[in-house]
Amino acid sequence: SLRFSFGVIMSSQQDASASSVTNFDEEEELQRALTLVDPNIHSLWNALTSAPTQEDIAANEDMPADAPPMATKQEVMGWLLWDFSNGPQWQVFMALTWTLFLVQNATEYACTNTLEYGCDLNSMPINSDEPVTVLVAGTKLVPESFYFITVAFSGAVQLVAYIMFGGLMDYGSYQYHIFRWCSVIGALFDAPYIFLSEPGSFMFAGFWTAIGIVFYGVATIAYNSMLVDIAENHWLVRRADRMLTDSHAKQKVHELLVD
């Protein structure tokens, strides 16, 4: 029994060692294939400056007429710039700045216009037991509830817009135009904020931005859909399909660059 157990352990170690060697060989093969496609493929700077070669352009022109076109340098840079601005827009403005702005402006408006003696430095009513509220559609709401109402309103409109436009993102022409126009309109909805600093504009600012988020959300769906087309038709992926003859190496490179 001891001899059998020792044999099983040795066999397992040999299998693990063989698997490790196999994985190392596959990794080395993958690195050689990537270097063949682009010697500087691991460089971050190269990722920003890489562009199609004349051979890539010529190969794209020889593709069948019904084949999707190769991604251009302008498309890649445009997607990267939009993605770069996408983080601050959503994470900073929508999740933090907009929340604080609406709640603070609604609170200041309520303290100034609905309470006889106003509020103290902590936004608490002075000489009054009444809460700090604003009137929205005939209903008294605390400022935090007003923010929740605008988010809920925006979410409902977004749901309808996503259902209406989501299916169009699979078509290149619609995808491009929806992305472009919704991005521009969403940016224009942000611009008036420089004029909305007065507390009395809190109602307009809330619902104005709630509608603007809808255009921003639709543009985000389009931009995510475009990433699939850009990645699958990137010149490096096309170059790998053209240069690599080993089907296994070609599959691994394609999985790494696209998936």
Contacts in CASP RR format, 6 or more apart in sequence:
PFRMAT RR
TARGET T0000
AUTHOR 0000-0000-0000
METHOD contacts of the structure
MODEL  1
SLRFSFGVIMSSQQDASASSVTNFDEEEELQRALTLVDPNIHSLWNALTS
APTQEDIAANEDMPADAPPMATKQEVMGWLLWDFSNGPQWQVFMALTWTL
FLVQNATEYACTNTLEYGCDLNSMPINSDEPVTVLVAGTKLVPESFYFIT
VAFSGAVQLVAYIMFGGLMDYGSYQYHIFRWCSVIGALFDAPYIFLSEPG
SFMFAGFWTAIGIVFYGVATIAYNSMLVDIAENHWLVRRADRMLTDSHAK
QKVHELLVD
26 252 0 8 1.000
29 248 0 8 1.000
29 249 0 8 1.000
29 252 0 8 1.000
30 249 0 8 1.000
30 252 0 8 1.000
30 253 0 8 1.000
30 256 0 8 1.000
32 249 0 8 1.000
33 240 0 8 1.000
33 244 0 8 1.000
33 246 0 8 1.000
33 249 0 8 1.000
33 250 0 8 1.000
33 252 0 8 1.000
33 253 0 8 1.000
34 41 0 8 1.000
34 42 0 8 1.000
34 253 0 8 1.000
34 256 0 8 1.000
35 41 0 8 1.000
36 243 0 8 1.000
36 244 0 8 1.000
37 236 0 8 1.000
37 239 0 8 1.000
37 240 0 8 1.000
37 243 0 8 1.000
37 244 0 8 1.000
37 253 0 8 1.000
38 46 0 8 1.000
38 50 0 8 1.000
38 236 0 8 1.000
38 239 0 8 1.000
40 46 0 8 1.000
40 50 0 8 1.000
41 236 0 8 1.000
48 80 0 8 1.000
50 235 0 8 1.000
50 236 0 8 1.000
51 73 0 8 1.000
51 235 0 8 1.000
52 60 0 8 1.000
52 70 0 8 1.000
52 72 0 8 1.000
52 73 0 8 1.000
52 235 0 8 1.000
53 235 0 8 1.000
53 239 0 8 1.000
55 239 0 8 1.000
56 70 0 8 1.000
56 235 0 8 1.000
56 238 0 8 1.000
56 239 0 8 1.000
57 70 0 8 1.000
59 238 0 8 1.000
59 242 0 8 1.000
60 69 0 8 1.000
60 70 0 8 1.000
60 235 0 8 1.000
60 238 0 8 1.000
63 69 0 8 1.000
63 70 0 8 1.000
68 229 0 8 1.000
68 232 0 8 1.000
68 233 0 8 1.000
69 233 0 8 1.000
70 233 0 8 1.000
70 234 0 8 1.000
70 235 0 8 1.000
70 238 0 8 1.000
71 229 0 8 1.000
71 230 0 8 1.000
71 233 0 8 1.000
71 234 0 8 1.000
71 235 0 8 1.000
75 226 0 8 1.000
75 230 0 8 1.000
76 230 0 8 1.000
76 234 0 8 1.000
79 223 0 8 1.000
79 226 0 8 1.000
79 227 0 8 1.000
79 230 0 8 1.000
82 183 0 8 1.000
82 223 0 8 1.000
83 223 0 8 1.000
86 220 0 8 1.000
86 223 0 8 1.000
89 190 0 8 1.000
89 216 0 8 1.000
90 216 0 8 1.000
93 190 0 8 1.000
94 213 0 8 1.000
98 209 0 8 1.000
99 147 0 8 1.000
101 205 0 8 1.000
102 143 0 8 1.000
102 146 0 8 1.000
102 147 0 8 1.000
102 150 0 8 1.000
102 202 0 8 1.000
102 205 0 8 1.000
102 206 0 8 1.000
103 143 0 8 1.000
103 144 0 8 1.000
103 146 0 8 1.000
103 147 0 8 1.000
104 143 0 8 1.000
105 198 0 8 1.000
105 199 0 8 1.000
105 200 0 8 1.000
105 201 0 8 1.000
105 202 0 8 1.000
105 205 0 8 1.000
106 134 0 8 1.000
106 143 0 8 1.000
106 146 0 8 1.000
106 147 0 8 1.000
106 199 0 8 1.000
106 202 0 8 1.000
107 119 0 8 1.000
107 123 0 8 1.000
107 132 0 8 1.000
107 143 0 8 1.000
108 199 0 8 1.000
109 134 0 8 1.000
109 199 0 8 1.000
109 200 0 8 1.000
109 202 0 8 1.000
110 132 0 8 1.000
110 133 0 8 1.000
110 134 0 8 1.000
110 143 0 8 1.000
111 118 0 8 1.000
111 119 0 8 1.000
111 123 0 8 1.000
111 125 0 8 1.000
111 132 0 8 1.000
112 118 0 8 1.000
112 199 0 8 1.000
114 130 0 8 1.000
114 132 0 8 1.000
114 133 0 8 1.000
114 134 0 8 1.000
114 135 0 8 1.000
115 125 0 8 1.000
115 126 0 8 1.000
115 128 0 8 1.000
115 130 0 8 1.000
115 132 0 8 1.000
116 127 0 8 1.000
116 128 0 8 1.000
117 125 0 8 1.000
117 126 0 8 1.000
117 127 0 8 1.000
117 128 0 8 1.000
118 125 0 8 1.000
118 126 0 8 1.000
118 128 0 8 1.000
119 125 0 8 1.000
119 126 0 8 1.000
119 132 0 8 1.000
120 126 0 8 1.000
123 132 0 8 1.000
124 132 0 8 1.000
125 131 0 8 1.000
125 132 0 8 1.000
131 142 0 8 1.000
132 142 0 8 1.000
132 143 0 8 1.000
133 140 0 8 1.000
133 141 0 8 1.000
133 142 0 8 1.000
134 140 0 8 1.000
134 141 0 8 1.000
134 142 0 8 1.000
134 143 0 8 1.000
134 146 0 8 1.000
134 202 0 8 1.000
134 203 0 8 1.000
135 141 0 8 1.000
136 146 0 8 1.000
136 149 0 8 1.000
136 203 0 8 1.000
141 149 0 8 1.000
146 202 0 8 1.000
146 206 0 8 1.000
150 206 0 8 1.000
150 207 0 8 1.000
150 209 0 8 1.000
150 210 0 8 1.000
151 210 0 8 1.000
153 207 0 8 1.000
153 210 0 8 1.000
154 209 0 8 1.000
154 210 0 8 1.000
154 211 0 8 1.000
154 212 0 8 1.000
154 213 0 8 1.000
154 214 0 8 1.000
155 210 0 8 1.000
155 213 0 8 1.000
155 214 0 8 1.000
157 210 0 8 1.000
157 211 0 8 1.000
157 214 0 8 1.000
158 213 0 8 1.000
158 214 0 8 1.000
158 217 0 8 1.000
161 214 0 8 1.000
161 217 0 8 1.000
161 218 0 8 1.000
162 217 0 8 1.000
162 218 0 8 1.000
162 221 0 8 1.000
165 178 0 8 1.000
165 218 0 8 1.000
165 221 0 8 1.000
166 218 0 8 1.000
166 221 0 8 1.000
168 174 0 8 1.000
168 175 0 8 1.000
168 178 0 8 1.000
169 175 0 8 1.000
169 178 0 8 1.000
169 221 0 8 1.000
169 222 0 8 1.000
169 225 0 8 1.000
170 225 0 8 1.000
172 229 0 8 1.000
175 222 0 8 1.000
175 225 0 8 1.000
175 226 0 8 1.000
175 229 0 8 1.000
176 226 0 8 1.000
178 218 0 8 1.000
178 219 0 8 1.000
178 222 0 8 1.000
179 219 0 8 1.000
179 222 0 8 1.000
179 223 0 8 1.000
179 226 0 8 1.000
182 215 0 8 1.000
182 216 0 8 1.000
182 217 0 8 1.000
182 218 0 8 1.000
182 219 0 8 1.000
182 222 0 8 1.000
183 215 0 8 1.000
183 219 0 8 1.000
183 223 0 8 1.000
185 212 0 8 1.000
185 215 0 8 1.000
186 212 0 8 1.000
186 215 0 8 1.000
186 216 0 8 1.000
186 219 0 8 1.000
189 208 0 8 1.000
189 209 0 8 1.000
189 211 0 8 1.000
189 212 0 8 1.000
189 215 0 8 1.000
189 216 0 8 1.000
190 209 0 8 1.000
190 212 0 8 1.000
192 208 0 8 1.000
193 205 0 8 1.000
193 209 0 8 1.000
195 201 0 8 1.000
196 204 0 8 1.000
196 205 0 8 1.000
196 208 0 8 1.000
231 237 0 8 1.000
231 257 0 8 1.000
231 258 0 8 1.000
232 258 0 8 1.000
234 257 0 8 1.000
234 258 0 8 1.000
236 257 0 8 1.000
237 254 0 8 1.000
237 257 0 8 1.000
237 258 0 8 1.000
240 250 0 8 1.000
240 253 0 8 1.000
240 254 0 8 1.000
240 257 0 8 1.000
241 250 0 8 1.000
241 254 0 8 1.000
244 250 0 8 1.000
244 253 0 8 1.000
END
